[in-house]
């Protein structure tokens, strides 16, 4: 394991190590205005949701490393404590990247990046029409994490209103369809990732029932040389070990038992390999029935 002592590194090196490791990060396209009403638009990947009630998001501007000055977004929010958080998706990522250019103060990034302004309902900063999710926010607090170049300035904001494009809603319009909103997330350097249906997967959360835990699995399964920690965790996310289902019929299971019955160790390995395939497909109940044939 390579150990990185961050306090010995220059700022660019710290940025590289941290940005590549802590990823992917959602991107907030923040729209602000100064006291004279001039607009500014800039993306921030130090951003996330931190509370449901009240609904609070936090993003951070970072003091410039070369001259220890604040970003225009920070200056504007200090004058007018309001912000629209527009969510980055794949359809506008190149425009958002262009908006990250450090233009001179007073330059309108809406114009530079080719975005359209929409008036907000409750606050002064305009929304980005092309963004499929727009959140009008009141700034609650600004918390400085330091006074040197590279130090973060946390902006804590309450979401008072959301605007969501109908094209990304589910069938009855009650929620966002995750497969329709292709979030773009920031990684290290010039790297980004696109979240679409090809790389989405579900993980069933142990919210209602307490999972038995990996320590509750039979030893023959828990110590498997074939099943990984991820496989074991799927099996352990049940409230109790299932019973053998006499009605469960599976041709491959039957073949494994018939062919390897003279060698219990080999049969166990083959059953674990087959269970691994089933778990990779999300078929947890079937995997359990296969594994129960070996314990």
C-alpha atoms as an extended CHARMM CRD file, in Angstrom:
* protein
*
       295  EXT
         1         1  UNK       CA              0.0000000000        0.0000000000        0.0000000000  PROA      1               0.0000000000
         2         2  UNK       CA              1.4360000000        3.3570000000       -1.0640000000  PROA      2               0.0000000000
         3         3  UNK       CA              1.1020000000        5.9790000000        1.6750000000  PROA      3               0.0000000000
         4         4  UNK       CA              0.6100000000        9.6360000000        0.7250000000  PROA      4               0.0000000000
         5         5  UNK       CA              1.5330000000       12.2470000000        3.3170000000  PROA      5               0.0000000000
         6         6  UNK       CA             -0.6410000000       15.1300000000        2.1120000000  PROA      6               0.0000000000
         7         7  UNK       CA              0.9590000000       17.7050000000        4.3930000000  PROA      7               0.0000000000
         8         8  UNK       CA              4.2640000000       17.2740000000        2.5370000000  PROA      8               0.0000000000
         9         9  UNK       CA              2.8240000000       17.9630000000       -0.9180000000  PROA      9               0.0000000000
        10        10  UNK       CA              2.3400000000       21.0950000000       -2.9770000000  PROA      10              0.0000000000
        11        11  UNK       CA             -1.2620000000       22.1540000000       -3.6790000000  PROA      11              0.0000000000
        12        12  UNK       CA             -1.4560000000       20.7190000000       -7.2570000000  PROA      12              0.0000000000
        13        13  UNK       CA             -0.2610000000       17.3350000000       -6.0000000000  PROA      13              0.0000000000
        14        14  UNK       CA             -2.8010000000       17.3480000000       -3.1610000000  PROA      14              0.0000000000
        15        15  UNK       CA             -5.5400000000       18.1830000000       -5.6380000000  PROA      15              0.0000000000
        16        16  UNK       CA             -4.5400000000       15.2940000000       -7.9030000000  PROA      16              0.0000000000
        17        17  UNK       CA             -4.4900000000       12.6640000000       -5.1850000000  PROA      17              0.0000000000
        18        18  UNK       CA             -7.7760000000       13.7890000000       -3.6460000000  PROA      18              0.0000000000
        19        19  UNK       CA             -9.7600000000       14.4120000000       -6.8310000000  PROA      19              0.0000000000
        20        20  UNK       CA             -8.8770000000       11.0580000000       -8.3600000000  PROA      20              0.0000000000
        21        21  UNK       CA             -9.6650000000        9.1820000000       -5.1460000000  PROA      21              0.0000000000
        22        22  UNK       CA            -12.8690000000       10.9510000000       -4.0700000000  PROA      22              0.0000000000
        23        23  UNK       CA            -15.0460000000       10.4500000000       -7.1100000000  PROA      23              0.0000000000
        24        24  UNK       CA            -17.4520000000       10.5240000000       -8.8120000000  PROA      24              0.0000000000
        25        25  UNK       CA            -18.7290000000       13.8700000000       -7.5520000000  PROA      25              0.0000000000
        26        26  UNK       CA            -22.0270000000       15.4650000000       -8.6800000000  PROA      26              0.0000000000
        27        27  UNK       CA            -21.7210000000       18.8430000000      -10.3520000000  PROA      27              0.0000000000
        28        28  UNK       CA            -23.6560000000       21.9460000000       -9.3010000000  PROA      28              0.0000000000
        29        29  UNK       CA            -23.9110000000       24.6740000000      -11.9230000000  PROA      29              0.0000000000
        30        30  UNK       CA            -24.3460000000       27.6660000000       -9.6210000000  PROA      30              0.0000000000
        31        31  UNK       CA            -26.0890000000       30.8190000000      -10.8230000000  PROA      31              0.0000000000
        32        32  UNK       CA            -25.5850000000       33.9500000000       -8.7220000000  PROA      32              0.0000000000
        33        33  UNK       CA            -25.8800000000       37.7180000000       -9.0250000000  PROA      33              0.0000000000
        34        34  UNK       CA            -23.9230000000       40.5700000000       -7.4910000000  PROA      34              0.0000000000
        35        35  UNK       CA            -25.4760000000       43.5760000000       -5.7390000000  PROA      35              0.0000000000
        36        36  UNK       CA            -25.9100000000       45.3030000000       -9.1110000000  PROA      36              0.0000000000
        37        37  UNK       CA            -27.7610000000       42.3260000000      -10.6100000000  PROA      37              0.0000000000
        38        38  UNK       CA            -24.9430000000       41.0700000000      -12.8580000000  PROA      38              0.0000000000
        39        39  UNK       CA            -25.1410000000       37.3040000000      -13.3920000000  PROA      39              0.0000000000
        40        40  UNK       CA            -22.4160000000       34.7360000000      -12.8820000000  PROA      40              0.0000000000
        41        41  UNK       CA            -22.5040000000       31.0410000000      -13.7180000000  PROA      41              0.0000000000
        42        42  UNK       CA            -19.9240000000       28.5100000000      -12.5700000000  PROA      42              0.0000000000
        43        43  UNK       CA            -19.7670000000       24.7240000000      -11.9380000000  PROA      43              0.0000000000
        44        44  UNK       CA            -18.6590000000       23.1450000000       -8.6540000000  PROA      44              0.0000000000
        45        45  UNK       CA            -18.0590000000       19.4670000000       -7.9780000000  PROA      45              0.0000000000
        46        46  UNK       CA            -17.5900000000       19.9470000000       -4.2420000000  PROA      46              0.0000000000
        47        47  UNK       CA            -21.3650000000       19.5710000000       -3.8960000000  PROA      47              0.0000000000
        48        48  UNK       CA            -23.9830000000       17.3340000000       -2.3200000000  PROA      48              0.0000000000
        49        49  UNK       CA            -27.2710000000       16.9650000000       -0.4070000000  PROA      49              0.0000000000
        50        50  UNK       CA            -26.9950000000       17.1010000000        3.3810000000  PROA      50              0.0000000000
        51        51  UNK       CA            -30.5290000000       17.3340000000        4.7710000000  PROA      51              0.0000000000
        52        52  UNK       CA            -34.1070000000       16.4960000000        3.7820000000  PROA      52              0.0000000000
        53        53  UNK       CA            -35.9910000000       18.6370000000        6.2910000000  PROA      53              0.0000000000
        54        54  UNK       CA            -35.0580000000       21.3580000000        5.9110000000  PROA      54              0.0000000000
        55        55  UNK       CA            -33.7810000000       20.5190000000        2.4200000000  PROA      55              0.0000000000
        56        56  UNK       CA            -30.1640000000       21.6680000000        2.5240000000  PROA      56              0.0000000000
        57        57  UNK       CA            -27.4010000000       21.4010000000       -0.0500000000  PROA      57              0.0000000000
        58        58  UNK       CA            -23.7720000000       22.3780000000        0.3830000000  PROA      58              0.0000000000
        59        59  UNK       CA            -21.2150000000       23.3030000000       -2.2120000000  PROA      59              0.0000000000
        60        60  UNK       CA            -17.7960000000       24.8190000000       -1.8670000000  PROA      60              0.0000000000
        61        61  UNK       CA            -15.8590000000       27.3930000000       -3.7800000000  PROA      61              0.0000000000
        62        62  UNK       CA            -12.0830000000       27.1510000000       -3.3640000000  PROA      62              0.0000000000
        63        63  UNK       CA             -9.7110000000       30.0820000000       -3.0350000000  PROA      63              0.0000000000
        64        64  UNK       CA             -7.4420000000       30.3630000000       -6.0550000000  PROA      64              0.0000000000
        65        65  UNK       CA             -4.0980000000       28.7110000000       -5.4650000000  PROA      65              0.0000000000
        66        66  UNK       CA             -2.0640000000       31.1500000000       -7.5370000000  PROA      66              0.0000000000
        67        67  UNK       CA             -3.1150000000       34.3710000000       -5.8010000000  PROA      67              0.0000000000
        68        68  UNK       CA             -5.3240000000       33.3930000000       -2.8380000000  PROA      68              0.0000000000
        69        69  UNK       CA             -8.3890000000       35.2390000000       -4.1660000000  PROA      69              0.0000000000
        70        70  UNK       CA            -12.0450000000       34.2850000000       -4.0190000000  PROA      70              0.0000000000
        71        71  UNK       CA            -14.1440000000       33.0610000000       -6.9410000000  PROA      71              0.0000000000
        72        72  UNK       CA            -16.8020000000       35.3930000000       -8.3320000000  PROA      72              0.0000000000
        73        73  UNK       CA            -19.5160000000       33.0180000000       -7.0810000000  PROA      73              0.0000000000
        74        74  UNK       CA            -18.3210000000       33.5080000000       -3.5050000000  PROA      74              0.0000000000
        75        75  UNK       CA            -18.1730000000       37.2920000000       -3.9170000000  PROA      75              0.0000000000
        76        76  UNK       CA            -21.7030000000       37.3880000000       -5.3520000000  PROA      76              0.0000000000
        77        77  UNK       CA            -23.1870000000       35.2160000000       -2.6080000000  PROA      77              0.0000000000
        78        78  UNK       CA            -21.5140000000       37.4050000000       -0.0130000000  PROA      78              0.0000000000
        79        79  UNK       CA            -23.4500000000       40.3490000000       -1.5080000000  PROA      79              0.0000000000
        80        80  UNK       CA            -26.6970000000       38.5430000000       -2.4530000000  PROA      80              0.0000000000
        81        81  UNK       CA            -27.1160000000       35.3200000000       -0.4070000000  PROA      81              0.0000000000
        82        82  UNK       CA            -29.1160000000       33.4300000000       -3.0090000000  PROA      82              0.0000000000
        83        83  UNK       CA            -28.1730000000       30.8100000000       -5.6010000000  PROA      83              0.0000000000
        84        84  UNK       CA            -29.7480000000       28.5740000000       -8.2210000000  PROA      84              0.0000000000
        85        85  UNK       CA            -28.2230000000       25.0820000000       -8.2910000000  PROA      85              0.0000000000
        86        86  UNK       CA            -28.6520000000       23.6980000000      -11.7990000000  PROA      86              0.0000000000
        87        87  UNK       CA            -27.8750000000       19.9860000000      -12.0820000000  PROA      87              0.0000000000
        88        88  UNK       CA            -25.3370000000       18.8970000000      -14.6890000000  PROA      88              0.0000000000
        89        89  UNK       CA            -26.3380000000       16.1940000000      -17.1630000000  PROA      89              0.0000000000
        90        90  UNK       CA            -24.7190000000       14.8030000000      -20.2990000000  PROA      90              0.0000000000
        91        91  UNK       CA            -26.6870000000       17.0200000000      -22.6910000000  PROA      91              0.0000000000
        92        92  UNK       CA            -25.0570000000       20.1970000000      -21.3290000000  PROA      92              0.0000000000
        93        93  UNK       CA            -21.7040000000       19.0220000000      -19.9590000000  PROA      93              0.0000000000
        94        94  UNK       CA            -19.6060000000       20.7370000000      -22.6340000000  PROA      94              0.0000000000
        95        95  UNK       CA            -21.4000000000       24.0450000000      -22.0530000000  PROA      95              0.0000000000
        96        96  UNK       CA            -20.8810000000       23.6460000000      -18.3230000000  PROA      96              0.0000000000
        97        97  UNK       CA            -17.2020000000       23.0350000000      -18.9120000000  PROA      97              0.0000000000
        98        98  UNK       CA            -17.0310000000       26.2530000000      -20.9260000000  PROA      98              0.0000000000
        99        99  UNK       CA            -18.7460000000       28.1230000000      -18.0790000000  PROA      99              0.0000000000
       100       100  UNK       CA            -15.8900000000       27.0690000000      -15.7780000000  PROA      100             0.0000000000
       101       101  UNK       CA            -13.5110000000       29.3780000000      -17.6690000000  PROA      101             0.0000000000
       102       102  UNK       CA            -12.2270000000       32.1520000000      -15.4260000000  PROA      102             0.0000000000
       103       103  UNK       CA            -13.5710000000       35.0840000000      -17.3810000000  PROA      103             0.0000000000
       104       104  UNK       CA            -13.0770000000       38.6000000000      -16.0810000000  PROA      104             0.0000000000
       105       105  UNK       CA            -15.5250000000       39.8070000000      -13.4420000000  PROA      105             0.0000000000
       106       106  UNK       CA            -18.6470000000       41.1640000000      -15.0640000000  PROA      106             0.0000000000
       107       107  UNK       CA            -18.5710000000       38.6580000000      -17.9300000000  PROA      107             0.0000000000
       108       108  UNK       CA            -21.8750000000       36.8580000000      -18.3190000000  PROA      108             0.0000000000
       109       109  UNK       CA            -21.1840000000       33.1000000000      -18.5350000000  PROA      109             0.0000000000
       110       110  UNK       CA            -24.7780000000       32.5460000000      -19.6450000000  PROA      110             0.0000000000
       111       111  UNK       CA            -23.8150000000       34.2820000000      -22.8850000000  PROA      111             0.0000000000
       112       112  UNK       CA            -20.3430000000       32.7380000000      -23.1520000000  PROA      112             0.0000000000
       113       113  UNK       CA            -21.6300000000       29.1880000000      -22.6490000000  PROA      113             0.0000000000
       114       114  UNK       CA            -24.7740000000       29.6540000000      -24.7290000000  PROA      114             0.0000000000
       115       115  UNK       CA            -27.2720000000       29.1300000000      -21.9310000000  PROA      115             0.0000000000
       116       116  UNK       CA            -30.7350000000       30.7010000000      -21.6970000000  PROA      116             0.0000000000
       117       117  UNK       CA            -31.8200000000       32.6470000000      -18.6120000000  PROA      117             0.0000000000
       118       118  UNK       CA            -35.1120000000       31.9030000000      -16.9150000000  PROA      118             0.0000000000
       119       119  UNK       CA            -36.4580000000       34.1040000000      -14.1470000000  PROA      119             0.0000000000
       120       120  UNK       CA            -36.6430000000       32.3910000000      -10.7740000000  PROA      120             0.0000000000
       121       121  UNK       CA            -39.8570000000       32.3710000000       -8.7620000000  PROA      121             0.0000000000
       122       122  UNK       CA            -38.4740000000       33.4230000000       -5.3750000000  PROA      122             0.0000000000
       123       123  UNK       CA            -34.8870000000       34.6260000000       -5.7340000000  PROA      123             0.0000000000
       124       124  UNK       CA            -32.8930000000       37.0460000000       -7.8860000000  PROA      124             0.0000000000
       125       125  UNK       CA            -30.3950000000       34.7530000000       -9.6900000000  PROA      125             0.0000000000
       126       126  UNK       CA            -31.7400000000       33.3400000000      -12.9510000000  PROA      126             0.0000000000
       127       127  UNK       CA            -32.1470000000       29.6490000000      -13.7170000000  PROA      127             0.0000000000
       128       128  UNK       CA            -30.5380000000       27.7760000000      -16.6220000000  PROA      128             0.0000000000
       129       129  UNK       CA            -33.3210000000       26.8130000000      -19.0170000000  PROA      129             0.0000000000
       130       130  UNK       CA            -31.3250000000       23.9290000000      -20.5060000000  PROA      130             0.0000000000
       131       131  UNK       CA            -30.7760000000       22.2450000000      -17.1210000000  PROA      131             0.0000000000
       132       132  UNK       CA            -33.3740000000       19.5520000000      -16.4450000000  PROA      132             0.0000000000
       133       133  UNK       CA            -33.2940000000       20.1870000000      -12.6810000000  PROA      133             0.0000000000
       134       134  UNK       CA            -33.0880000000       23.6910000000      -11.2040000000  PROA      134             0.0000000000
       135       135  UNK       CA            -33.1420000000       24.4160000000       -7.4770000000  PROA      135             0.0000000000
       136       136  UNK       CA            -33.7920000000       27.8780000000       -6.0880000000  PROA      136             0.0000000000
       137       137  UNK       CA            -31.8710000000       28.2670000000       -2.8320000000  PROA      137             0.0000000000
       138       138  UNK       CA            -31.4630000000       30.7400000000        0.0070000000  PROA      138             0.0000000000
       139       139  UNK       CA            -27.9560000000       30.7770000000        1.4790000000  PROA      139             0.0000000000
       140       140  UNK       CA            -28.0320000000       30.0110000000        5.2000000000  PROA      140             0.0000000000
       141       141  UNK       CA            -24.3560000000       30.2560000000        6.0300000000  PROA      141             0.0000000000
       142       142  UNK       CA            -20.8860000000       30.6060000000        4.5520000000  PROA      142             0.0000000000
       143       143  UNK       CA            -18.2060000000       28.7260000000        6.4670000000  PROA      143             0.0000000000
       144       144  UNK       CA            -14.5500000000       29.2450000000        5.6680000000  PROA      144             0.0000000000
       145       145  UNK       CA            -12.2480000000       26.2270000000        5.9630000000  PROA      145             0.0000000000
       146       146  UNK       CA             -9.0800000000       28.3040000000        5.6920000000  PROA      146             0.0000000000
       147       147  UNK       CA             -7.4400000000       31.4800000000        4.4400000000  PROA      147             0.0000000000
       148       148  UNK       CA             -4.8280000000       30.0880000000        2.0610000000  PROA      148             0.0000000000
       149       149  UNK       CA             -4.9890000000       29.2400000000       -1.6230000000  PROA      149             0.0000000000
       150       150  UNK       CA             -6.8690000000       25.9710000000       -2.1000000000  PROA      150             0.0000000000
       151       151  UNK       CA             -8.9770000000       26.3490000000        1.0370000000  PROA      151             0.0000000000
       152       152  UNK       CA            -12.6820000000       25.6510000000        0.7220000000  PROA      152             0.0000000000
       153       153  UNK       CA            -15.4680000000       28.1100000000        1.4640000000  PROA      153             0.0000000000
       154       154  UNK       CA            -18.5780000000       26.1060000000        2.2910000000  PROA      154             0.0000000000
       155       155  UNK       CA            -21.8500000000       27.5610000000        1.0940000000  PROA      155             0.0000000000
       156       156  UNK       CA            -24.7950000000       26.0640000000        2.9950000000  PROA      156             0.0000000000
       157       157  UNK       CA            -28.0920000000       26.6880000000        1.2300000000  PROA      157             0.0000000000
       158       158  UNK       CA            -31.7100000000       25.7340000000        1.7290000000  PROA      158             0.0000000000
       159       159  UNK       CA            -33.6510000000       24.5830000000       -1.3280000000  PROA      159             0.0000000000
       160       160  UNK       CA            -36.9370000000       26.4600000000       -1.3480000000  PROA      160             0.0000000000
       161       161  UNK       CA            -38.1730000000       25.4380000000       -4.7890000000  PROA      161             0.0000000000
       162       162  UNK       CA            -37.3030000000       22.8290000000       -7.4320000000  PROA      162             0.0000000000
       163       163  UNK       CA            -38.0810000000       22.8960000000      -11.1430000000  PROA      163             0.0000000000
       164       164  UNK       CA            -37.9290000000       19.5400000000      -12.9580000000  PROA      164             0.0000000000
       165       165  UNK       CA            -38.2420000000       18.9820000000      -16.6980000000  PROA      165             0.0000000000
       166       166  UNK       CA            -41.2310000000       16.7460000000      -17.4780000000  PROA      166             0.0000000000
       167       167  UNK       CA            -39.0920000000       14.6650000000      -19.8590000000  PROA      167             0.0000000000
       168       168  UNK       CA            -37.2790000000       13.0180000000      -16.9300000000  PROA      168             0.0000000000
       169       169  UNK       CA            -40.3290000000       12.2110000000      -14.7920000000  PROA      169             0.0000000000
       170       170  UNK       CA            -41.7370000000        8.7220000000      -14.3010000000  PROA      170             0.0000000000
       171       171  UNK       CA            -45.0110000000        7.6580000000      -15.9050000000  PROA      171             0.0000000000
       172       172  UNK       CA            -47.3450000000        9.2260000000      -13.3590000000  PROA      172             0.0000000000
       173       173  UNK       CA            -45.1890000000       12.3270000000      -12.8730000000  PROA      173             0.0000000000
       174       174  UNK       CA            -44.6450000000       11.6770000000       -9.1780000000  PROA      174             0.0000000000
       175       175  UNK       CA            -40.8490000000       11.4250000000       -9.2030000000  PROA      175             0.0000000000
       176       176  UNK       CA            -37.7040000000       11.6090000000      -11.3030000000  PROA      176             0.0000000000
       177       177  UNK       CA            -36.9910000000        8.4940000000      -13.3570000000  PROA      177             0.0000000000
       178       178  UNK       CA            -33.3340000000        7.7840000000      -12.6220000000  PROA      178             0.0000000000
       179       179  UNK       CA            -32.8270000000        6.1630000000      -16.0330000000  PROA      179             0.0000000000
       180       180  UNK       CA            -33.8900000000        9.3610000000      -17.8250000000  PROA      180             0.0000000000
       181       181  UNK       CA            -31.6580000000       11.8810000000      -16.0510000000  PROA      181             0.0000000000
       182       182  UNK       CA            -28.1350000000       11.2020000000      -17.2940000000  PROA      182             0.0000000000
       183       183  UNK       CA            -26.1460000000       12.7850000000      -14.4910000000  PROA      183             0.0000000000
       184       184  UNK       CA            -22.5700000000       13.7090000000      -15.2550000000  PROA      184             0.0000000000
       185       185  UNK       CA            -20.0830000000       13.4000000000      -12.4080000000  PROA      185             0.0000000000
       186       186  UNK       CA            -16.5920000000       14.7780000000      -11.9640000000  PROA      186             0.0000000000
       187       187  UNK       CA            -13.5330000000       12.6330000000      -11.4030000000  PROA      187             0.0000000000
       188       188  UNK       CA             -9.8370000000       13.5780000000      -11.4020000000  PROA      188             0.0000000000
       189       189  UNK       CA             -8.0640000000       15.6800000000      -14.0260000000  PROA      189             0.0000000000
       190       190  UNK       CA            -10.0680000000       15.8600000000      -17.2620000000  PROA      190             0.0000000000
       191       191  UNK       CA            -12.1160000000       12.7780000000      -16.4260000000  PROA      191             0.0000000000
       192       192  UNK       CA            -15.9100000000       12.6920000000      -16.1120000000  PROA      192             0.0000000000
       193       193  UNK       CA            -18.4870000000        9.9080000000      -16.1010000000  PROA      193             0.0000000000
       194       194  UNK       CA            -21.9450000000        9.6790000000      -17.6240000000  PROA      194             0.0000000000
       195       195  UNK       CA            -24.6290000000        7.9460000000      -15.5690000000  PROA      195             0.0000000000
       196       196  UNK       CA            -27.0780000000        6.2030000000      -17.8850000000  PROA      196             0.0000000000
       197       197  UNK       CA            -29.1160000000        2.9880000000      -17.9550000000  PROA      197             0.0000000000
       198       198  UNK       CA            -26.1200000000        0.9110000000      -19.0810000000  PROA      198             0.0000000000
       199       199  UNK       CA            -24.2160000000        1.4920000000      -15.8390000000  PROA      199             0.0000000000
       200       200  UNK       CA            -27.0620000000        1.7470000000      -13.3160000000  PROA      200             0.0000000000
       201       201  UNK       CA            -27.7300000000       -1.0390000000      -10.8460000000  PROA      201             0.0000000000
       202       202  UNK       CA            -29.8110000000       -1.4410000000       -7.7150000000  PROA      202             0.0000000000
       203       203  UNK       CA            -28.6000000000       -2.4480000000       -4.2610000000  PROA      203             0.0000000000
       204       204  UNK       CA            -31.4010000000       -3.5480000000       -1.9350000000  PROA      204             0.0000000000
       205       205  UNK       CA            -30.9000000000       -1.5770000000        1.2630000000  PROA      205             0.0000000000
       206       206  UNK       CA            -31.3290000000       -3.3290000000        4.6500000000  PROA      206             0.0000000000
       207       207  UNK       CA            -33.7480000000       -0.7150000000        5.9480000000  PROA      207             0.0000000000
       208       208  UNK       CA            -36.7600000000       -2.6680000000        7.2250000000  PROA      208             0.0000000000
       209       209  UNK       CA            -35.2760000000       -6.0650000000        8.1050000000  PROA      209             0.0000000000
       210       210  UNK       CA            -31.9870000000       -6.6620000000        9.8600000000  PROA      210             0.0000000000
       211       211  UNK       CA            -29.6800000000       -8.7220000000        7.6660000000  PROA      211             0.0000000000
       212       212  UNK       CA            -28.0660000000      -11.7480000000        9.3150000000  PROA      212             0.0000000000
       213       213  UNK       CA            -24.6400000000      -10.3640000000        8.4020000000  PROA      213             0.0000000000
       214       214  UNK       CA            -21.7060000000      -12.2110000000        6.8760000000  PROA      214             0.0000000000
       215       215  UNK       CA            -20.8380000000      -13.6220000000       10.2920000000  PROA      215             0.0000000000
       216       216  UNK       CA            -24.2540000000      -15.3330000000       10.2650000000  PROA      216             0.0000000000
       217       217  UNK       CA            -23.5640000000      -17.3060000000        7.0870000000  PROA      217             0.0000000000
       218       218  UNK       CA            -22.7560000000      -21.0220000000        7.2720000000  PROA      218             0.0000000000
       219       219  UNK       CA            -18.9950000000      -21.5430000000        7.5140000000  PROA      219             0.0000000000
       220       220  UNK       CA            -18.8160000000      -23.3680000000        4.1710000000  PROA      220             0.0000000000
       221       221  UNK       CA            -20.2670000000      -20.2860000000        2.4520000000  PROA      221             0.0000000000
       222       222  UNK       CA            -18.5230000000      -17.6560000000        4.5900000000  PROA      222             0.0000000000
       223       223  UNK       CA            -15.0630000000      -19.1140000000        3.8830000000  PROA      223             0.0000000000
       224       224  UNK       CA            -15.6620000000      -19.6710000000        0.1540000000  PROA      224             0.0000000000
       225       225  UNK       CA            -12.6230000000      -19.1450000000       -2.0690000000  PROA      225             0.0000000000
       226       226  UNK       CA            -14.9370000000      -18.3450000000       -4.9940000000  PROA      226             0.0000000000
       227       227  UNK       CA            -17.5080000000      -15.9510000000       -3.5780000000  PROA      227             0.0000000000
       228       228  UNK       CA            -16.2680000000      -12.3970000000       -2.9980000000  PROA      228             0.0000000000
       229       229  UNK       CA            -17.2040000000      -10.0310000000       -0.1900000000  PROA      229             0.0000000000
       230       230  UNK       CA            -19.8490000000       -8.4810000000       -2.4530000000  PROA      230             0.0000000000
       231       231  UNK       CA            -21.3930000000      -11.9000000000       -3.0900000000  PROA      231             0.0000000000
       232       232  UNK       CA            -21.3900000000      -12.7780000000        0.5980000000  PROA      232             0.0000000000
       233       233  UNK       CA            -22.9770000000       -9.4400000000        1.5000000000  PROA      233             0.0000000000
       234       234  UNK       CA            -25.8600000000      -10.0950000000       -0.8940000000  PROA      234             0.0000000000
       235       235  UNK       CA            -26.4450000000      -13.4730000000        0.7070000000  PROA      235             0.0000000000
       236       236  UNK       CA            -26.1970000000      -11.9870000000        4.2040000000  PROA      236             0.0000000000
       237       237  UNK       CA            -28.7820000000       -9.2880000000        3.5010000000  PROA      237             0.0000000000
       238       238  UNK       CA            -31.6440000000      -11.6070000000        4.5310000000  PROA      238             0.0000000000
       239       239  UNK       CA            -33.3830000000      -11.6730000000        7.9010000000  PROA      239             0.0000000000
       240       240  UNK       CA            -32.8550000000      -15.4270000000        8.2000000000  PROA      240             0.0000000000
       241       241  UNK       CA            -31.2100000000      -18.2620000000        6.3060000000  PROA      241             0.0000000000
       242       242  UNK       CA            -33.7740000000      -19.6050000000        3.8180000000  PROA      242             0.0000000000
       243       243  UNK       CA            -35.1150000000      -23.1430000000        4.0150000000  PROA      243             0.0000000000
       244       244  UNK       CA            -34.5230000000      -25.6330000000        1.2380000000  PROA      244             0.0000000000
       245       245  UNK       CA            -37.3570000000      -25.2200000000       -1.2530000000  PROA      245             0.0000000000
       246       246  UNK       CA            -38.4280000000      -28.6680000000       -2.3740000000  PROA      246             0.0000000000
       247       247  UNK       CA            -40.1900000000      -27.1690000000       -5.3790000000  PROA      247             0.0000000000
       248       248  UNK       CA            -37.0150000000      -25.4710000000       -6.6500000000  PROA      248             0.0000000000
       249       249  UNK       CA            -35.9720000000      -27.0890000000       -9.9210000000  PROA      249             0.0000000000
       250       250  UNK       CA            -32.8340000000      -26.1400000000      -11.7820000000  PROA      250             0.0000000000
       251       251  UNK       CA            -31.2440000000      -28.2420000000      -14.5150000000  PROA      251             0.0000000000
       252       252  UNK       CA            -27.7170000000      -26.9710000000      -13.9350000000  PROA      252             0.0000000000
       253       253  UNK       CA            -27.9690000000      -27.6510000000      -10.2110000000  PROA      253             0.0000000000
       254       254  UNK       CA            -29.1680000000      -31.1720000000      -10.9370000000  PROA      254             0.0000000000
       255       255  UNK       CA            -26.2620000000      -31.7760000000      -13.3350000000  PROA      255             0.0000000000
       256       256  UNK       CA            -23.6790000000      -30.5070000000      -10.8270000000  PROA      256             0.0000000000
       257       257  UNK       CA            -24.9860000000      -32.8210000000       -8.0970000000  PROA      257             0.0000000000
       258       258  UNK       CA            -25.0910000000      -35.8450000000      -10.4210000000  PROA      258             0.0000000000
       259       259  UNK       CA            -21.6860000000      -35.2870000000      -12.0120000000  PROA      259             0.0000000000
       260       260  UNK       CA            -19.7140000000      -34.3190000000       -8.8910000000  PROA      260             0.0000000000
       261       261  UNK       CA            -21.4690000000      -36.4740000000       -6.2800000000  PROA      261             0.0000000000
       262       262  UNK       CA            -18.3800000000      -38.7120000000       -5.9080000000  PROA      262             0.0000000000
       263       263  UNK       CA            -16.2300000000      -35.6860000000       -4.9730000000  PROA      263             0.0000000000
       264       264  UNK       CA            -17.8550000000      -33.4640000000       -2.3140000000  PROA      264             0.0000000000
       265       265  UNK       CA            -15.0840000000      -30.8250000000       -2.4740000000  PROA      265             0.0000000000
       266       266  UNK       CA            -15.3690000000      -30.4480000000       -6.2420000000  PROA      266             0.0000000000
       267       267  UNK       CA            -19.1550000000      -30.3700000000       -6.0060000000  PROA      267             0.0000000000
       268       268  UNK       CA            -19.0000000000      -27.5720000000       -3.4380000000  PROA      268             0.0000000000
       269       269  UNK       CA            -16.6890000000      -25.5440000000       -5.7010000000  PROA      269             0.0000000000
       270       270  UNK       CA            -18.9910000000      -26.0090000000       -8.6920000000  PROA      270             0.0000000000
       271       271  UNK       CA            -22.0330000000      -25.0370000000       -6.6370000000  PROA      271             0.0000000000
       272       272  UNK       CA            -20.2510000000      -21.8960000000       -5.4700000000  PROA      272             0.0000000000
       273       273  UNK       CA            -19.3050000000      -21.0220000000       -9.0490000000  PROA      273             0.0000000000
       274       274  UNK       CA            -22.8980000000      -21.4340000000      -10.1590000000  PROA      274             0.0000000000
       275       275  UNK       CA            -24.1650000000      -19.4100000000       -7.1830000000  PROA      275             0.0000000000
       276       276  UNK       CA            -21.6800000000      -16.6780000000       -8.1270000000  PROA      276             0.0000000000
       277       277  UNK       CA            -23.1970000000      -16.4950000000      -11.6080000000  PROA      277             0.0000000000
       278       278  UNK       CA            -26.6840000000      -16.2300000000      -10.1590000000  PROA      278             0.0000000000
       279       279  UNK       CA            -25.6450000000      -13.5150000000       -7.6980000000  PROA      279             0.0000000000
       280       280  UNK       CA            -24.0060000000      -11.5200000000      -10.4920000000  PROA      280             0.0000000000
       281       281  UNK       CA            -27.4100000000      -11.5350000000      -12.1930000000  PROA      281             0.0000000000
       282       282  UNK       CA            -29.1470000000      -10.4510000000       -8.9850000000  PROA      282             0.0000000000
       283       283  UNK       CA            -30.8600000000      -13.8200000000       -8.4080000000  PROA      283             0.0000000000
       284       284  UNK       CA            -30.2620000000      -14.0350000000       -4.6630000000  PROA      284             0.0000000000
       285       285  UNK       CA            -33.0520000000      -16.5140000000       -3.8350000000  PROA      285             0.0000000000
       286       286  UNK       CA            -31.8900000000      -18.9490000000       -6.5160000000  PROA      286             0.0000000000
       287       287  UNK       CA            -28.2700000000      -18.6000000000       -5.3580000000  PROA      287             0.0000000000
       288       288  UNK       CA            -29.3280000000      -19.5160000000       -1.8260000000  PROA      288             0.0000000000
       289       289  UNK       CA            -31.0790000000      -22.6720000000       -3.0420000000  PROA      289             0.0000000000
       290       290  UNK       CA            -27.9530000000      -23.7020000000       -4.9350000000  PROA      290             0.0000000000
       291       291  UNK       CA            -25.6990000000      -23.0890000000       -1.9550000000  PROA      291             0.0000000000
       292       292  UNK       CA            -27.9990000000      -24.9010000000        0.4370000000  PROA      292             0.0000000000
       293       293  UNK       CA            -27.2850000000      -28.0420000000       -1.5740000000  PROA      293             0.0000000000
       294       294  UNK       CA            -23.6910000000      -27.8690000000       -0.3510000000  PROA      294             0.0000000000
       295       295  UNK       CA            -24.2090000000      -27.2350000000        3.3890000000  PROA      295             0.0000000000
